[in-house]
Amino acid sequence: MDFQEIFSAIFTFDNYAQLLPLVRNSLIAGAVLGLLGGLIGMFVMMRDLAFAVHGIAELSFAGAAFALLAGANVVAGSLVGSVLAALVLGLMGIRARDRNSIIGVVMPFGLGLGILFLALYEGRAANKFGLLTGQIVSVDDVQLNLLVGCAVVVILALAAIWRPLTFASADADLAEARGVPVRGLSILFMVLLGISVALSIQVVGALLVLALLITPAAAALKVTSAPGPAVLLSVVFACTSVVGGILLALGGRIPISPYVTTISFAIYLVCRFIGSRRSARRSRHPGIPEPAAGRAVPTGS
Amino acid sequence: MTSTMPRQASPDGAGGTPAISLRGAALSFGDRTLWEGLDLDILPGEFFAVLGPNGSGKTSFLKVLLGLQPLDTGTATIAGRPITRGSRNLGYIPQQKSFPPETPLRARDLVGLGIDGHRWGLRIRNRHYDEKVHRLLRDVGAESYADAPVGLLSGGEQQRLRAAQALATDPAVLLCDEPLLSLDLNHQQAVSALINRQRREKNSAVVFVTHEINPVIDYVDRVLYLADGRFRVGSPAEVMTSEVLSDLYDSPVEVLHSNGRIVVVGLPDATTHHHESA
């Protein structure tokens, strides 16, 4: 395969006008998922849950694989797997360090289970691969309704708890002293996160869920700390990644996920660059204090 | 010094309702008694320090007042009413704990959470909110970094913002849990002066949990010293003596006075381990 062939496998825009209407539903789904991922990603960042998202995704994959094997609804299987995993993590509560080791233990088990179910499954191979790496199948109206319905419920719930959840995520002790139900919010948030992970898996796949739930928010926080603009940028970045990824993947024969992850990674790099210039400027500015020693910006998370 | 002393606790006296009142209060974990038979009235405007070794129940004392820890026996009231969690009569300044560098909050947003962070839904911004945030930032001297990300502020600057959060409801009682820990001397003085001003100007009672009395020695009216399931209440001059502390610890302890500072020598459990988590 020479370069020309590789290039045309990645970027093909033949018959683009005819293909576009076929993915109308996928584009709507992608935009909704971008909105959801951009919003929930802010709290994933604040609550330091990146690894938990990954763990939930693997168990969601196991659930989806089981549903595929059993001939049940894959989205439903995925939802059951991830909400269960998220609930377990939420109920255990506890500090990030303990949580991470538990996730590290459970995650490979979930992935192994999923692979077992897929190995037993004798249907189309594309279905198998899609769960892990994402797929751009034409989303039918029923699927779209389910997906958008779930997303709307999560977004409304998130809006309702936005302020106390921000308080609890920033300073749990103080929030608790002020009467915020910190533990209840934490469990509720994990359920919302579980649903979001299950929905995102339908587009970007279990392995790449972080590109939708972390990268946009992390990129936004590189360039601003003001809550409003941060949320807005995070949503815009996530939507751009998913919708842009679908549009690029349309003509070729490559799964959608490399496009989504590449766009979202490129946005992150640009934001990081802008962010480093921004903090350099701040440290020269007399009115605003310099970053405290020993807490310089870490490399990624 | 004497001018700050004479506010003696007198439950039935003419001082009006005590800010905090404990009657026969006891708390224990398992078979270990932290304290029992604690009768205490803390008056409005009083600066009340809680001292003691690690694990003596200092933080638990605060948790009782915050409504996060029920008493085993006895009663506790704040401003004459039973304690409820999240009361607006209470301001709380916790130990300094750094925010991660990428917390999506500026100084003004953090202070804003102290005003209405416990309410549901999204905040509809209005002038009243903006003015209040501005006033609080000015009161604690944090205007110059109002728009700086909280994750990039120093520990002392963050602690000023926590003070602003705690003062947002103009509380009758200000509960401080080692608020000066890990601050440099400058910020220790600034933050404790800030807390002292609140009780002077607004007549709030201050309960100040600390393992180190010297940074606030000029402000303290009375001390509650907890050790080994026992306690002593009184002015610093009454409590911080070799006799009283030796009796509390049941082991010879020497208290030295030097230049207005108090140095305690020979504490039996001068441990290095961290603050109790109870």
Interface residues (C-beta under 8 A of the other chain):
Chain A: M42 M45 M46 D48 A159 A160 I161 W162 R163 P164 T166 F167 A170 D171 D173 L174 A175 E176 A177 R178 G179 V180 A218 A220 L221 K222 T224 S225 A226 P227 A230 V231 S279 R282 G287 I288 P289 E290 P291 A292 R295 A296 V297 P298 S301
Chain B: L66 L68 T84 R85 G86 S87 L90 Y92 P94 K97 S98 F99 P100 P101 E102 T103 P104 L105 R106 D109 L110 L113 G114 D116 G117 H118 R119 W120 G121 L122 R123 S144 Y145 D147 A148 P149 V150 G151 L152 L153 S154 G155 E157 R162 Q165 L175
